[in-house]
């Protein structure tokens, strides 16, 4: 019968624990997950182009907003009001004069759609339409001659209102499309709210009432919406003489085309001053930058001329080829607990022909967890946004982050155990 030997038992126990420890510790440290690298965001690179803000008048209210141009050169109507490149003057709504007629046209299209190349339904003018003509003529306001019983197409009504700034035609369109001017006003304000023009409202179809008012930011976006409407664009591109078999109409919209400007609405009232809604283009070879603008509350046309010339000079100076994101620029630094480092750098350059009117806002960075990886591995994305537009690119490691090797793993169990626990939630 064998005797119990304490020394032997302790030796076997120690040996067993040692074997188990080696069997667990070795695989844990050598095969377990590594701790993620610490990511530190770096200061974004300085803008490659000098910031060159638009020259806008400080009186009244004004703004400019960028537009998109398709392959044919036509302006594409924005789906939502774009943030302005720049705005100046009052942030309180000011009387907008005949710009209200552009609103009338856009709201009427909702009720009475019209497509390019069609004249639309025939509209027989009523006694109320003729009386409007007499009333506006007596007041010295813009009016185009009409008679009761005449038949005008929808396209002709719009031509008279937009090109000739005819107040009586604005009322006629409102009555025809909505039943009354009051019903039109209700529909127009609902439309403005729906479009996001929260600081613009109307009380009439003509803009002669001082309470029809808006801000430069809203009205510049409105100009882009109007310019992107193919029917309005077609009307603006046609001479006033295109209004066949009707009385002569002076085109009130065309203004300073030699500067690259296309007028949408130009008007004056005592309360509003000179008001101008327009688009403009800067062209460099096969590159085009288009923008919409609104200038409201100018004291006279000489001042408007000087301010438009200054604006277009600033556009010529400010619009250029801009590298929004430059390949190789670092936006984040990775540091590991075993001493390896790498940077997340822009994978692909993103350039645009645009106006750097202000410094880009802080970039948005989305990162994946990083432990090891070869140089060139995609580790996230970076997005920049500003007056020059939005651009995104991948972020890639600029150098390899290697595995620390068995020696480091065996000597650093704590971070490896923490990484294992983190990996299991």
C-alpha positions in Angstrom: 0.0 0.0 0.0 1.6 3.3 -1.1 2.0 6.2 1.2 0.7 9.7 0.6 3.7 11.9 -0.1 2.9 15.7 0.3 6.0 16.8 -1.6 5.2 14.7 -4.6 1.6 16.0 -4.6 2.7 19.6 -4.5 5.1 19.0 -7.3 2.5 17.4 -9.5 0.0 20.2 -8.7 2.6 22.9 -9.6 3.5 21.1 -12.8 -0.1 20.8 -13.7 -0.8 24.5 -13.1 2.3 25.4 -15.1 1.3 23.2 -18.0 -2.2 24.6 -18.0 -0.9 28.2 -17.7 1.4 27.7 -20.6 -1.4 26.0 -22.6 -3.8 29.0 -22.0 -1.4 31.9 -21.8 0.5 31.1 -24.9 -2.5 30.8 -27.2 -4.2 33.8 -25.5 -1.3 36.1 -26.1 0.0 34.7 -29.4 -3.4 34.2 -31.2 -5.7 36.6 -29.4 -7.0 39.9 -30.9 -4.8 43.0 -30.7 -6.0 46.3 -29.1 -7.3 48.8 -31.6 -5.0 51.8 -32.5 -5.8 55.1 -31.0 -7.1 57.6 -33.7 -6.3 61.2 -33.3 -7.9 63.7 -35.7 -5.4 66.1 -37.3 -6.1 69.8 -38.1 -7.5 69.9 -41.7 -5.1 71.1 -44.4 -5.4 74.8 -45.2 -7.6 75.6 -48.2 -5.6 75.4 -51.4 -7.3 78.5 -52.9 -7.5 81.9 -51.4 -10.9 82.6 -49.9 -12.6 85.2 -52.2 -16.1 86.2 -51.1 -18.6 87.7 -53.5 -18.9 91.5 -53.5 -22.5 92.2 -52.5 -24.2 95.5 -51.6 -24.7 96.1 -47.9 -27.9 98.1 -48.4 -31.2 96.3 -48.9 -30.9 92.5 -48.9 -28.9 90.4 -51.4 -27.5 86.9 -51.8 -26.0 84.5 -54.4 -26.3 80.8 -54.6 -24.5 78.2 -56.7 -26.4 76.3 -59.5 -25.7 73.0 -61.2 -25.5 73.0 -65.0 -26.2 69.8 -67.0 -24.2 68.6 -70.1 -26.4 70.7 -72.4 -25.6 73.8 -70.5 -29.1 74.2 -69.0 -29.5 75.1 -65.4 -30.8 72.3 -63.2 -33.5 73.4 -60.7 -32.4 72.6 -57.1 -34.6 70.1 -55.3 -34.3 72.1 -52.0 -33.2 75.7 -51.4 -29.4 75.7 -51.5 -27.4 77.5 -48.9 -26.1 80.8 -50.3 -22.5 81.3 -51.3 -22.9 84.6 -49.5 -25.5 87.0 -48.3 -25.5 90.6 -47.3 -27.7 93.3 -45.9 -30.9 92.9 -44.0 -32.1 89.5 -42.8 -35.5 90.9 -42.3 -37.9 90.5 -45.3 -38.1 93.6 -47.5 -40.6 94.5 -50.3 -39.7 92.5 -53.4 -41.6 94.4 -56.2 -42.1 92.4 -59.4 -40.1 89.4 -58.1 -43.5 88.4 -56.9 -44.5 87.7 -60.5 -41.9 85.0 -60.7 -43.6 83.4 -57.7 -46.9 83.8 -59.5 -45.6 81.9 -62.5 -44.1 79.1 -60.4 -47.2 78.7 -58.3 -49.4 78.8 -61.5 -47.4 75.9 -63.0 -48.5 73.8 -60.0 -52.2 74.4 -60.8 -51.8 74.6 -64.6 -48.8 72.6 -65.8 -47.1 73.6 -69.0 -44.4 71.9 -70.9 -41.8 73.3 -73.3 -43.0 73.6 -76.8 -46.6 73.8 -75.9 -48.7 77.0 -75.6 -51.1 75.6 -73.1 -54.8 76.0 -72.8 -56.7 79.0 -74.2 -57.9 81.6 -71.8 -60.7 84.0 -72.6 -60.3 87.3 -70.9 -63.2 88.6 -68.8 -64.5 92.0 -67.8 -62.4 91.7 -64.6 -59.3 91.2 -66.7 -60.1 94.3 -68.8 -60.8 96.3 -65.6 -57.5 95.4 -64.2 -55.8 96.7 -67.3 -57.7 100.0 -66.9 -56.9 100.3 -63.2 -53.2 99.7 -63.5 -52.9 102.1 -66.5 -54.7 104.8 -64.5 -52.2 104.3 -61.6 -49.2 104.5 -63.9 -48.2 100.9 -63.2 -46.9 98.5 -65.9 -49.8 97.1 -67.9 -50.1 95.4 -71.3 -53.3 96.2 -73.3 -56.1 93.6 -73.3 -59.8 93.6 -74.2 -62.7 91.6 -72.8 -63.3 88.5 -74.9 -59.8 88.2 -76.2 -58.2 84.7 -76.2 -54.7 84.3 -74.9 -52.8 81.1 -74.4 -51.2 80.3 -71.0 -47.8 80.8 -72.6 -48.7 84.2 -73.9 -50.0 85.3 -70.5 -46.7 84.2 -68.9 -44.7 86.0 -71.5 -46.6 89.3 -70.9 -46.2 88.9 -67.1 -42.5 87.8 -67.0 -41.1 89.7 -70.0 -43.3 92.8 -69.8 -43.9 92.7 -66.1 -47.6 93.2 -66.8 -49.5 93.7 -63.5 -52.9 93.0 -65.1 -51.6 89.8 -66.6 -50.4 88.7 -63.1 -53.9 89.2 -61.8 -55.4 87.4 -64.8 -53.2 84.4 -64.2 -54.0 84.3 -60.5 -57.8 84.5 -61.2 -57.7 81.9 -64.0 -55.5 79.4 -62.1 -57.1 79.7 -58.7 -60.5 81.4 -59.1 -59.5 84.7 -57.4 -56.5 86.7 -56.3 -57.2 85.9 -52.7 -57.3 82.2 -53.4 -54.0 82.5 -55.3 -52.4 84.3 -52.3 -53.3 81.5 -50.0 -51.9 78.9 -52.4 -48.7 80.9 -53.0 -47.9 81.2 -49.3 -48.5 77.5 -48.9 -46.2 76.8 -51.8 -43.5 79.1 -50.4 -43.6 77.3 -47.1 -43.4 73.9 -48.9 -40.4 75.0 -50.8 -38.6 76.1 -47.7 -38.8 79.9 -48.3 -39.7 80.6 -44.7 -38.8 84.3 -44.9 -40.8 85.2 -48.0 -44.6 85.8 -48.3 -47.0 87.6 -50.6 -50.3 89.4 -50.3 -50.8 90.0 -54.1 -49.8 88.5 -57.4 -47.9 91.6 -58.6 -45.6 92.7 -55.8 -46.9 96.2 -55.8 -48.1 95.8 -52.2 -45.3 96.6 -49.7 -46.3 93.5 -47.6 -45.1 91.1 -50.4 -41.6 90.7 -49.1 -38.6 88.4 -48.9 -35.0 88.0 -48.0 -32.0 87.9 -50.3 -31.3 84.3 -49.3 -34.8 83.1 -50.1 -35.0 85.1 -53.3 -31.6 84.0 -54.7 -32.8 80.4 -54.2 -36.1 81.3 -55.9 -34.0 82.6 -58.9 -32.3 79.2 -59.2 -35.7 77.5 -59.1 -37.1 79.8 -61.8 -34.0 79.5 -64.0 -34.2 75.7 -63.7 -37.8 75.7 -64.9 -37.6 74.9 -68.6 -40.7 76.9 -69.5 -39.5 80.0 -67.8 -36.0 79.5 -69.3 -37.6 79.3 -72.7 -39.6 82.5 -72.2 -36.6 84.4 -70.9 -34.5 83.2 -73.9 -37.2 84.5 -76.3 -37.4 88.1 -77.4 -40.4 90.1 -76.4 -41.4 90.2 -80.1 -42.0 86.5 -79.9 -45.4 87.3 -78.4 -47.2 86.9 -81.7 -50.2 89.1 -82.7 -50.1 91.0 -79.4 -49.3 94.6 -78.5 -45.6 95.5 -78.2 -43.9 94.4 -75.0 -40.7 95.8 -73.6 -38.5 93.1 -72.2 -37.9 94.3 -68.7 -35.7 91.3 -67.7 -32.7 91.5 -70.0 -29.9 93.5 -68.2 -26.1 93.7 -68.7 -25.9 90.4 -70.7 -22.3 91.5 -71.7 -21.3 90.7 -68.1 -22.6 87.2 -68.4 -25.9 88.0 -66.6 -29.4 86.7 -67.5 -32.1 88.7 -65.9 -35.2 87.0 -64.5 -37.0 90.0 -63.0 -36.1 93.7 -62.9 -38.4 96.3 -61.3 -38.8 99.3 -59.1 -41.3 100.6 -56.6 -41.0 103.4 -54.1 -41.1 101.0 -51.2 -38.8 98.3 -52.7 -36.3 100.4 -54.6 -34.7 98.7 -57.5 -35.0 94.9 -57.4 -33.2 92.4 -59.6 -33.4 88.6 -59.9 -30.9 87.0 -62.1 -28.4 84.2 -63.0 -24.9 84.5 -64.2 -22.1 82.3 -65.5 -18.3 82.3 -65.4 -16.9 80.2 -68.3 -13.3 79.0 -68.7 -12.9 76.8 -71.7 -15.1 73.7 -71.2 -15.8 74.6 -67.5 -18.8 76.6 -66.4 -19.8 77.9 -63.0 -23.4 79.2 -62.7 -25.0 81.1 -59.9 -28.3 82.7 -59.1 -28.6 86.1 -57.3 -31.1 88.5 -55.8 -30.4 92.2 -55.2 -33.3 94.0 -53.5 -33.6 97.6 -52.3 -31.1 99.4 -54.5 -31.6 103.2 -54.5 -31.2 103.6 -58.3 -30.1 101.9 -61.5 -26.6 103.5 -61.4 -26.0 101.9 -58.1 -27.3 98.6 -59.4 -25.0 98.8 -62.4 -22.0 99.4 -60.1 -22.9 96.7 -57.7 -23.4 94.1 -60.5 -20.1 95.0 -62.1 -18.4 94.6 -58.7 -20.1 91.2 -58.1 -19.1 89.9 -61.5 -15.5 91.0 -61.0 -15.4 89.2 -57.7 -16.9 86.1 -59.4 -14.2 86.2 -62.1 -11.5 86.5 -59.4 -13.1 83.9 -57.1 -14.2 81.1 -59.4 -11.4 78.7 -60.1 -10.4 75.0 -60.2 -10.4 74.0 -56.5 -8.9 70.8 -55.0 -11.5 70.1 -52.4 -9.6 67.0 -51.3 -6.0 66.3 -52.2 -4.6 62.8 -52.5 -2.1 62.1 -49.7 -3.4 64.8 -47.2 -3.6 63.3 -43.7 -6.7 63.8 -41.6 -6.1 61.2 -38.8 -3.2 59.7 -37.0 -3.2 56.1 -35.7 -1.0 55.1 -32.7 -0.7 51.5 -31.4 0.3 50.4 -27.9 3.2 48.5 -29.4 4.6 51.7 -31.0 3.5 51.4 -34.6 2.0 54.5 -36.2 0.3 55.4 -39.5 -1.8 58.2 -40.9 -5.2 58.1 -42.6 -4.7 60.0 -45.9 -7.0 60.9 -48.8 -7.1 58.1 -51.3 -8.4 60.1 -54.3 -8.3 63.8 -55.1 -11.6 65.6 -55.6 -11.5 68.8 -57.7 -14.3 71.2 -58.7 -14.7 74.4 -60.7 -16.3 76.6 -58.1 -16.2 79.7 -55.9 -14.3 79.5 -52.6 -16.3 82.2 -50.9 -15.5 81.0 -47.4 -13.2 78.5 -45.6 -14.6 74.9 -45.7 -16.3 73.8 -42.5 -14.8 71.2 -40.3 -14.5 67.9 -42.2 -16.7 64.9 -41.3 -14.7 61.8 -40.7 -16.0 58.2 -40.4 -13.4 55.6 -39.3 -13.3 51.8 -39.0 -11.5 50.2 -36.1 -7.8 49.7 -36.9 -5.4 47.2 -35.4 -3.0 46.2 -38.2 -3.1 46.8 -41.9 -1.0 47.2 -45.0 -0.2 50.6 -46.5 -3.2 51.5 -48.8 -5.8 49.7 -46.6 -9.1 51.7 -46.6 -9.8 52.7 -43.0 -12.6 55.2 -43.4 -14.0 58.2 -45.3 -13.7 61.9 -45.2 -16.3 64.5 -46.4 -15.7 68.2 -46.8 -18.4 70.8 -47.3 -18.5 74.5 -47.9 -19.4 77.2 -50.4 -17.3 75.4 -53.1 -19.5 72.2 -52.7 -19.3 68.8 -51.0 -16.8 66.1 -51.8 -15.9 62.7 -50.2 -13.0 60.3 -50.5 -11.7 57.2 -48.8 -9.0 57.4 -46.2 -6.1 55.0 -46.6 -3.2 54.0 -44.4 0.0 55.7 -45.6 2.2 53.1 -44.0 1.8 49.5 -42.8 0.8 48.8 -39.2 2.5 45.4 -38.6 1.7 42.8 -36.0 3.9 43.4 -32.9 5.2 39.8 -33.0 5.3 37.0 -30.4 7.9 38.6 -28.1 5.7 41.7 -27.5 2.6 39.6 -27.2 4.1 37.3 -24.5 5.3 40.3 -22.5 2.1 42.4 -22.6 -0.8 40.2 -21.5 -2.9 43.0 -20.0 -3.7 44.9 -23.3 -4.3 41.6 -25.0 -6.7 40.4 -22.3 -8.6 43.7 -22.5 -8.8 43.4 -26.3 -10.2 39.9 -25.9 -12.8 41.1 -23.4 -13.7 44.0 -25.7 -14.1 41.7 -28.7 -16.6 39.6 -26.7 -18.7 42.7 -25.8 
